Amino acid sequence: MDNLQNFRRTDYCGTLRQEDIGRTISVCGWVQRRRDLGGLLFIDLRDRTGLLQLAFDDSTPRPLFEKAEGLRGEYVIAATGTVRERESKNPDLPTGFVEIQVTELRLLAKAETPPFEIVENSDVKDAVRLKYRYLDLRRPDMQRTLALRHKIVKICRDYFDEQGFLEIETPILTKSTPEGARDYLVPSRVHPGKFYALPQSPQQYKQLLMLSGFDRYFQIARCFRDEDLRADRQPEFTQIDLEMSFLDEEQIQTIQEGFLKRVFREVLDVEVQTPFQRMPWREAMDRFGSDKPDLRFGFELKDISDIVKHCGFGVFSGAIEAGGTVRLINLDGHAADFPRKKIDKLGDFVKTYQAKGLAWARMLDGKVTSSYQKFLTDEENAAILERAGAKDGDLVLIVGDAKEEVVFAALGALRVECAKQLGLLDPKDFRFLWVTQFPMFEWSEEEGRYQAMHHPFTAPMAEDEDKLLTDKKNCRARAYDIVLNGTELGGGSIRINTPELQTKAFEALGLAQEDIQERFGHLVNAFQYGAPPHGGLAYGLDRLVMLMTGATSIRDVIAFPKVQNASDLMMDCPDVVDDKQLDDLSIAVTRQEGSEE
């Protein structure tokens, strides 16, 4: 086996072009494939910049030729030679007009046959890819994705530095406080029986930095949440975390629009239009059934509760009588695309969102057919179609329920599902939106009480401060989310900055004075020393990269992600530890019956 002593790489494989013809260069990388044509041998060499053809022919010394004949896929080599024009050119390859006539070859490491081929857009099962992630990351599309992620982070640092922000690190070992998801806990050896928590976000620290006078802070922050996973969620993830003093919502949002405009221009060569549209939360729910609406298509919700509240169809009138709502979407122009079997499947789809079923009306070839027509008067049927704006070729889909949130969830998801089936979701059409004025609180069926919709440090709208304790349902927050194509990119708010209002907000969540002092005393006490008005925002960096690359899961844009059960298949963790480590931490582990040892 050779080594790199007295060898110096001069170029990366993917950078060579016709203007380099005649140069003597040295390159390193992995063997992508070997083509043996008898007296002519070609090696495709791969590094993170691309492929380069190495050539060995009848002018090559025999020992060197034989050495090249012994190369196999994924062997690691270094080569020196002269750049020359290729006889058989490949216009689809950036380096396809040149090759290297090799004069020196070093074999640096051999390789076993990998469990899958190292190629673009591999269709290998995720479990195999993640078990051999170090091989999966060799694939060119994965390398481009992580290079793009690096570029986004670099632009982030440059942009916010230019805007006067300071990058400040906050602790990873911190205090467990109730902020929504479960904390990951870390036992303390020095303080037996006590635990640190890994931060769900740097929220309290960045607010304390504002109180400390730093004015503008940012951080590429690692965050941890012990919650169930999905396509855009991981137990550990990365935020672009920001906080600013002496600014209102509009000023904060304008700064963020400048960042996103610059990122999309410099990374994707896409010009996004600013300012972004603003939409209050209530309007977003009423029109789209979602607080993160996708604006790339229509199919907006329409409320028909007033039309059907006294109708003869119990599914509709019963929902209204129970305090609920009945709403519809119109798939304008797409009635022919949804035959009855497809509509039935859409009915099954909305049931996954707790809707009891799906009513429908189709206008096609001058005829109207529906699942509810015979239960309603002609006037009621006509009024529904008029409210829907329906015309020939349209399909109207209706959901009613005693719970407004069920109708919103079902129709909000249904409009996206229908758009997906119709091919209306162009991944290169980027539609940004600010959703504002979120509710301060949301009702938790599980807890049987109101909880903070964002977090307990969010300031209420000035005109709603008196509703904190008396009218939680209608109390609005100075909170805002940045949404892109139906995905929440980030969220933020103006924060509370006085001890009196912060204590009142905690009381609204049912916390007693002793609980407030025990869990959040550090923050409330700090506010007594003059906290500036401040607010901020945190982007999900992984989600941003996912949307910019067209990936379907953030696992595809994270170097070493976890799988659905929060385990790492490559490192085989979490795992057991030895008894001495547990003894040092004063921890005893009780094995549950039937669990694996």
C-alpha positions in Angstrom: 0.0 0.0 0.0 1.3 3.4 -0.9 1.2 6.7 1.1 1.1 10.4 0.4 4.7 11.2 1.4 6.2 13.7 -1.0 2.8 13.9 -2.9 0.8 17.1 -3.1 -2.7 17.4 -4.6 -2.9 20.3 -7.0 -6.5 20.1 -8.2 -9.9 18.7 -7.4 -11.3 16.2 -10.0 -14.4 18.2 -11.0 -12.6 21.5 -11.6 -10.5 20.5 -14.7 -11.5 22.1 -18.1 -10.1 22.5 -21.6 -8.1 25.5 -20.6 -6.1 23.1 -18.3 -4.8 21.0 -21.3 -1.1 20.6 -21.1 -0.8 21.1 -17.3 0.8 18.4 -15.1 -1.5 17.9 -12.1 -2.1 15.6 -9.1 -5.5 14.4 -8.0 -6.9 12.1 -5.3 -10.2 10.3 -4.7 -12.2 7.2 -5.0 -12.5 4.9 -8.0 -16.1 5.2 -9.4 -15.5 2.6 -12.1 -12.9 0.9 -14.3 -13.3 0.3 -18.0 -10.7 -2.1 -19.6 -10.7 -2.0 -23.4 -7.6 -4.3 -23.8 -4.7 -2.0 -24.5 -6.7 1.0 -23.3 -7.8 1.4 -19.6 -9.9 4.2 -18.1 -10.6 5.0 -14.5 -13.3 7.4 -13.4 -12.0 9.1 -10.3 -14.5 10.7 -7.9 -14.0 13.4 -5.2 -16.6 15.8 -3.8 -16.3 18.1 -6.8 -17.1 15.5 -9.5 -15.7 12.9 -11.8 -12.4 12.9 -13.8 -11.3 10.3 -16.4 -7.8 8.8 -15.9 -6.3 7.2 -19.0 -3.7 4.4 -19.4 -2.7 3.4 -22.9 0.1 1.7 -24.9 2.5 4.6 -23.9 2.0 3.8 -20.2 4.8 1.9 -18.6 3.7 -1.8 -18.1 4.1 -1.8 -14.3 1.9 1.3 -14.0 -0.7 -0.2 -16.4 -0.8 -3.4 -14.4 -1.3 -1.5 -11.2 -4.2 0.3 -12.7 -5.7 -3.0 -13.8 -5.8 -4.1 -10.2 -8.0 -1.2 -9.1 -11.6 -1.8 -8.1 -14.6 0.4 -7.1 -14.2 2.6 -4.1 -10.4 2.0 -3.9 -8.7 5.2 -2.7 -6.0 6.4 -5.1 -3.8 9.4 -5.9 -2.6 10.1 -9.5 -0.3 12.5 -11.3 -0.3 13.1 -15.0 -0.8 15.5 -17.9 -4.2 17.0 -18.8 -5.1 16.2 -22.4 -8.1 16.4 -24.7 -10.4 13.3 -24.7 -10.9 11.5 -27.9 -14.4 10.4 -26.9 -16.0 13.4 -25.3 -18.9 13.4 -22.8 -20.8 16.8 -23.0 -23.0 15.7 -20.1 -20.0 15.8 -17.8 -18.3 19.1 -16.7 -14.9 17.4 -17.2 -16.0 15.5 -20.2 -13.7 17.1 -22.7 -10.5 16.3 -20.9 -8.7 13.4 -19.2 -5.4 12.7 -17.4 -2.7 10.7 -19.0 -1.3 9.1 -15.8 2.4 9.0 -15.1 2.2 8.1 -11.4 -0.4 6.1 -9.5 -0.6 5.5 -5.7 -3.0 3.0 -4.1 -3.8 4.5 -0.7 -6.5 2.1 0.5 -8.4 -0.9 -0.8 -12.2 -1.3 -0.3 -14.7 -4.1 0.1 -17.6 -4.2 -2.3 -20.1 -1.7 -0.8 -23.6 -2.9 0.0 -25.0 -0.5 -2.6 -23.7 1.4 -5.6 -22.4 4.9 -5.0 -24.6 6.7 -7.5 -26.9 9.7 -7.8 -30.5 9.4 -6.5 -30.1 5.9 -5.0 -33.3 3.9 -4.5 -31.7 1.8 -1.8 -33.9 1.5 1.3 -33.4 4.1 4.0 -32.5 1.6 6.7 -29.5 0.4 4.6 -28.5 3.9 3.6 -28.5 5.0 7.2 -26.7 2.0 8.5 -23.9 2.7 6.0 -24.3 6.5 6.1 -20.6 7.1 5.5 -21.0 5.4 2.1 -24.4 7.1 1.4 -22.7 10.5 2.0 -20.2 9.7 -0.8 -23.1 9.9 -3.4 -22.8 13.1 -5.4 -26.3 14.3 -4.7 -25.7 14.0 -0.9 -22.4 15.9 -1.2 -24.1 18.7 -3.2 -26.8 18.9 -0.5 -24.3 19.3 2.4 -22.2 21.8 0.3 -25.4 23.8 -0.2 -26.2 23.6 3.5 -22.7 25.0 4.2 -23.3 27.8 1.7 -26.6 28.8 3.4 -24.9 28.9 6.8 -22.0 31.0 5.4 -24.5 33.5 3.9 -26.3 33.6 7.2 -23.2 34.5 9.1 -22.2 37.1 6.6 -25.6 38.7 6.3 -26.4 39.0 10.0 -22.9 40.2 10.7 -23.5 43.0 8.2 -26.8 43.8 10.0 -24.9 44.3 13.3 -25.6 40.9 14.9 -23.1 39.2 17.2 -22.7 35.4 17.1 -22.8 34.2 20.8 -22.9 30.6 22.0 -25.3 29.6 24.7 -25.0 26.5 27.0 -25.9 23.0 26.0 -26.2 21.8 29.6 -29.0 23.9 31.0 -32.1 23.7 33.3 -35.2 21.7 32.6 -38.2 24.1 32.2 -41.7 23.3 30.8 -41.6 24.7 27.3 -43.6 22.2 25.3 -41.8 19.0 24.3 -40.1 16.6 26.6 -36.5 17.5 27.6 -33.6 15.2 27.1 -32.1 14.9 30.6 -28.4 14.6 31.5 -27.6 13.3 35.0 -25.0 15.1 37.0 -22.2 13.1 38.6 -21.2 16.0 40.9 -24.7 16.6 42.0 -26.3 13.1 42.6 -30.0 12.9 41.8 -29.9 16.2 39.8 -30.1 16.7 36.1 -29.2 19.1 33.3 -31.5 19.3 30.3 -30.4 19.7 26.7 -31.9 22.9 25.3 -35.1 22.7 23.3 -34.0 26.1 22.0 -31.8 28.9 23.5 -35.0 30.9 24.2 -34.3 32.1 27.7 -30.6 32.6 27.2 -31.1 34.8 24.1 -33.6 36.9 26.1 -31.1 37.3 28.9 -28.5 38.4 26.3 -30.9 41.2 25.3 -31.2 42.2 29.0 -27.4 42.1 29.0 -27.3 44.8 26.4 -26.0 42.9 23.3 -28.9 44.3 21.3 -28.6 41.8 18.3 -27.7 38.2 18.7 -27.6 35.2 16.4 -26.4 31.6 16.7 -26.3 28.4 14.6 -27.8 26.5 17.5 -28.1 22.8 18.2 -31.5 22.0 19.8 -33.0 18.8 21.3 -36.5 17.6 21.8 -37.7 14.2 23.0 -40.8 13.9 20.8 -42.2 11.6 18.1 -40.5 12.0 14.8 -41.9 12.7 11.3 -40.5 13.8 7.9 -39.5 17.3 9.1 -38.6 16.5 12.7 -35.5 15.0 14.4 -34.6 14.6 18.1 -31.6 16.9 17.5 -31.8 19.7 14.9 -30.3 23.0 14.0 -31.8 26.5 14.3 -30.7 29.8 13.0 -31.5 31.6 16.2 -32.0 35.3 16.4 -32.9 38.0 19.0 -33.1 41.8 18.7 -33.8 44.7 21.0 -35.7 48.0 20.4 -37.5 46.7 17.2 -41.1 45.9 16.5 -42.6 43.1 14.4 -42.4 44.9 11.1 -38.8 45.8 11.6 -37.8 42.3 12.6 -39.7 40.8 9.6 -38.0 43.2 7.2 -34.6 42.1 8.3 -35.6 38.4 7.8 -36.9 39.1 4.4 -33.5 40.6 3.4 -31.8 37.4 4.6 -34.2 35.0 2.7 -34.0 37.1 -0.4 -30.2 37.0 -0.3 -30.1 33.2 0.4 -32.3 32.3 -2.5 -30.5 34.6 -4.9 -27.0 33.5 -4.1 -27.8 29.8 -3.6 -30.5 29.1 -6.2 -30.3 32.2 -8.4 -34.0 32.8 -7.6 -35.3 36.3 -7.0 -38.0 36.3 -4.3 -40.3 39.3 -4.1 -40.3 41.4 -1.0 -42.1 42.4 1.2 -43.8 39.1 1.9 -47.5 38.9 2.3 -48.8 39.2 5.9 -51.9 37.3 7.0 -53.4 37.2 10.5 -53.8 33.7 11.9 -57.6 33.8 11.9 -57.6 34.6 8.2 -55.2 31.8 7.4 -57.4 29.3 9.2 -60.6 30.6 7.6 -59.2 30.6 4.1 -56.8 27.6 4.2 -57.6 25.6 7.3 -53.9 25.8 8.3 -51.6 28.2 10.1 -49.0 27.3 7.5 -50.9 27.6 4.2 -49.5 26.7 0.9 -50.2 29.6 -1.5 -49.1 27.9 -4.7 -52.7 26.9 -5.6 -56.3 27.9 -4.7 -59.0 25.6 -3.3 -59.7 28.0 -0.5 -62.2 27.2 2.3 -65.7 28.7 2.3 -68.0 28.7 5.3 -71.5 27.5 4.6 -72.7 27.1 8.2 -75.3 29.8 7.8 -76.8 28.1 4.7 -77.1 24.6 6.3 -77.8 25.3 9.9 -81.5 24.4 9.6 -81.2 22.0 6.7 -82.6 18.5 6.7 -79.2 16.8 6.5 -78.3 15.9 10.0 -74.6 15.7 9.3 -74.6 19.4 8.5 -77.3 20.8 10.8 -76.1 18.6 13.7 -72.6 19.9 13.5 -73.9 23.5 13.7 -76.2 22.7 16.5 -73.3 21.3 18.5 -71.4 24.5 18.1 -69.3 23.4 15.1 -69.0 24.5 11.5 -69.5 23.2 7.9 -67.0 24.3 5.2 -66.1 23.4 1.7 -63.4 23.6 -0.9 -64.0 23.9 -4.7 -61.6 21.9 -6.9 -62.4 24.3 -9.7 -62.0 22.7 -13.1 -61.0 19.3 -11.8 -64.3 17.4 -11.5 -63.3 15.0 -14.3 -60.0 14.2 -12.5 -61.9 12.7 -9.5 -64.2 9.8 -10.4 -66.3 8.3 -7.6 -63.6 5.8 -6.5 -61.1 8.7 -6.0 -63.7 10.7 -4.0 -64.3 7.7 -1.8 -60.6 7.6 -1.1 -60.6 11.2 -0.2 -63.3 10.4 2.3 -61.0 7.9 3.9 -58.3 10.5 3.9 -60.2 13.1 5.9 -61.2 10.4 8.4 -57.5 10.3 9.4 -58.0 13.9 10.6 -61.0 12.8 12.8 -63.6 14.0 10.3 -66.6 11.7 10.2 -66.9 11.8 6.4 -66.8 13.8 3.2 -69.8 15.2 1.3 -69.4 16.2 -2.3 -71.1 17.8 -5.3 -69.9 17.5 -8.9 -70.9 19.8 -11.8 -70.0 18.0 -15.0 -71.4 18.2 -18.6 -74.2 20.4 -17.4 -75.4 18.0 -14.7 -75.1 18.3 -10.9 -74.7 15.2 -8.8 -74.0 15.1 -5.1 -74.0 12.9 -2.0 -76.4 15.2 -0.1 -78.6 16.8 -2.7 -81.8 14.9 -1.8 -81.7 16.0 1.8 -81.6 19.7 1.0 -84.0 22.1 -0.6 -83.3 23.4 -4.1 -82.6 26.8 -2.6 -80.1 25.3 -0.1 -78.4 23.3 -2.8 -78.1 26.3 -5.1 -76.9 28.5 -2.3 -74.0 26.1 -1.5 -72.9 26.0 -5.1 -73.1 29.8 -5.3 -71.0 30.2 -2.1 -68.5 27.8 -3.6 -68.4 29.8 -6.9 -69.0 26.5 -8.6 -69.4 26.2 -12.4 -69.4 23.3 -14.9 -66.3 21.2 -14.4 -66.0 21.8 -10.7 -66.0 19.4 -7.7 -67.1 20.7 -4.3 -65.9 18.8 -1.2 -67.6 19.5 2.2 -66.7 18.6 5.8 -68.8 19.4 8.9 -68.0 18.7 12.5 -68.9 19.8 16.0 -65.3 20.9 16.4 -64.0 23.7 14.3 -60.4 22.4 14.5 -61.4 19.1 13.0 -62.9 20.8 10.0 -59.8 23.0 9.6 -57.4 20.1 9.9 -59.4 17.9 7.5 -60.0 20.5 4.8 -56.6 22.1 5.2 -54.9 18.7 4.6 -57.4 17.7 1.9 -56.7 20.8 -0.3 -53.0 20.0 -0.2 -53.6 16.3 -1.0 -55.8 17.2 -4.0 -53.2 19.6 -5.2 -50.5 16.9 -4.8 -52.6 14.4 -6.8 -53.2 17.0 -9.5 -49.5 17.9 -9.8 -49.9 21.5 -8.8 -47.1 21.6 -6.2 -44.2 23.0 -8.2 -41.1 22.7 -5.9 -39.4 25.6 -7.7 -42.3 28.0 -7.1 -41.4 29.7 -3.7 -44.3 31.4 -2.0 -43.4 33.1 1.3 -46.0 34.3 3.9 -45.9 35.9 7.3 -48.7 34.5 9.5 -49.3 36.9 12.4 -51.4 37.5 15.5 -51.5 33.9 16.7 -53.7 33.0 19.7 -51.8 33.4 22.9 -53.1 30.1 24.2 -54.5 26.8 22.8 -56.6 24.2 24.6 -55.0 20.9 25.4 -57.5 18.0 25.6 -54.8 15.9 27.2 -54.0 18.4 29.9 -57.5 19.7 30.3 -56.2 23.3 30.3 -54.9 26.1 28.2 -51.3 26.0 27.2 -49.0 28.6 25.5 -49.3 28.2 21.7 -45.7 29.4 21.2 -44.0 29.6 24.6 -44.8 31.4 27.8 -42.4 34.4 27.1 -44.5 35.7 24.1 -46.1 39.1 24.6 -49.8 39.5 24.1 -51.2 42.1 21.8 -51.4 45.4 23.7 -55.2 45.6 23.4 -55.5 42.0 24.6 -53.4 42.2 27.8 -56.6 42.3 29.9 -57.7 39.0 28.4 -54.7 37.0 29.8 -56.6 35.8 32.8 -60.3 36.4 31.8 -60.6 35.5 28.1 -57.8 33.1 27.1 -59.7 31.9 24.0 -59.7 35.3 22.4 -56.3 36.6 23.7 -53.9 37.2 20.7 -50.1 37.1 20.8 -47.5 39.3 19.1 -46.3 36.1 17.5 -45.4 35.5 13.8 -44.3 32.5 11.7 -42.5 32.6 8.3 -44.1 30.0 6.0 -42.9 28.7 2.7 -45.0 26.4 0.5 -47.0 25.0 3.4 -44.0 24.5 5.7 -43.2 26.6 8.7 -39.6 27.8 8.2 -39.4 29.6 11.5 -41.3 31.2 14.2 -40.9 34.1 16.6 -42.5 36.8 18.6 -42.2 40.0 20.5 -41.3 39.0 24.1 -42.6 40.0 27.5 -40.0 42.3 29.1 -41.5 43.2 32.5 -41.7 41.0 35.6 -45.3 42.0 36.2 -46.6 40.9 32.8 -44.4 37.8 32.7 -45.7 36.7 36.1 -49.3 37.3 34.9 -48.6 35.2 31.8 -47.3 32.3 34.0 -50.4 32.6 36.2 -52.6 32.4 33.1 -50.9 29.0 32.5 -51.9 27.8 36.0 -48.5 28.2 37.6 -48.4 29.1 41.3 -46.0 31.7 42.6 -43.7 29.0 44.1 -43.6 27.2 40.7 -42.8 30.4 38.9 -39.9 31.2 41.2 -38.6 27.6 41.1 -38.8 27.1 37.3 -38.4 30.7 35.9 -37.1 32.8 38.8 -33.9 33.5 37.0 -35.8 35.2 34.2 -38.4 37.0 36.2 -35.7 38.3 38.6 -33.5 39.4 35.7 -36.4 41.5 34.3 -36.3 43.6 37.5 -33.1 45.1 36.3 -34.3 46.8 33.2 -35.1 44.6 30.2 -35.4 46.3 26.8 -38.3 45.6 24.5 -37.1 42.7 22.4 -38.2 40.0 20.0 -36.7 37.4 17.8 -37.2 34.4 15.6 -35.7 31.0 15.0 -35.5 29.3 11.6 -35.3 25.5 11.2 -32.1 25.3 9.2 -32.8 21.7 8.2 -36.3 22.6 6.9 -34.8 25.5 4.9 -32.3 23.3 3.3 -34.9 20.6 2.6 -37.1 23.1 0.7 -34.3 24.6 -1.2 -33.0 21.2 -2.4 -36.4 19.7 -3.1 -35.9 16.9 -0.5 -38.9 15.3 1.1 -37.4 14.8 4.5 -34.9 16.6 6.7 -33.1 13.3 7.1 -31.8 13.9 3.5 -30.1 17.2 4.5 -28.6 16.1 7.8 -25.2 14.4 7.7 -26.0 11.8 10.4 -29.8 11.7 11.2 -31.8 9.4 13.4 -34.6 7.1 12.2 -38.2 7.0 13.3 -37.6 5.6 16.8 -34.8 8.2 17.4 -32.0 5.6 17.1 -28.8 5.9 15.0 -28.4 2.8 12.9 -24.8 3.5 12.0 -23.6 4.0 15.6 -26.1 1.5 17.0 -27.3 4.0 19.7 -28.8 4.6 22.1 -27.1 1.7 23.9 -26.6 0.3 27.4 -23.6 1.5 29.5 -21.6 -0.4 32.0 -22.5 -0.5 35.7 -19.6 1.6 36.8 -20.8 4.5 34.7 -24.3 4.2 36.2 -22.8 4.0 39.7 -20.8 7.2 39.1 -24.1 8.9 38.3 -26.0 7.4 41.2 -28.4 5.8 38.7 -30.0 2.4 39.0 -31.7 1.0 35.8 -34.8 -1.2 36.3 -35.3 -3.6 33.4 -39.0 -3.9 32.4 -40.3 -7.4 32.0 -40.0 -8.5 28.4 -37.5 -5.8 27.4 -34.2 -6.6 25.7 -31.1 -6.9 27.8 
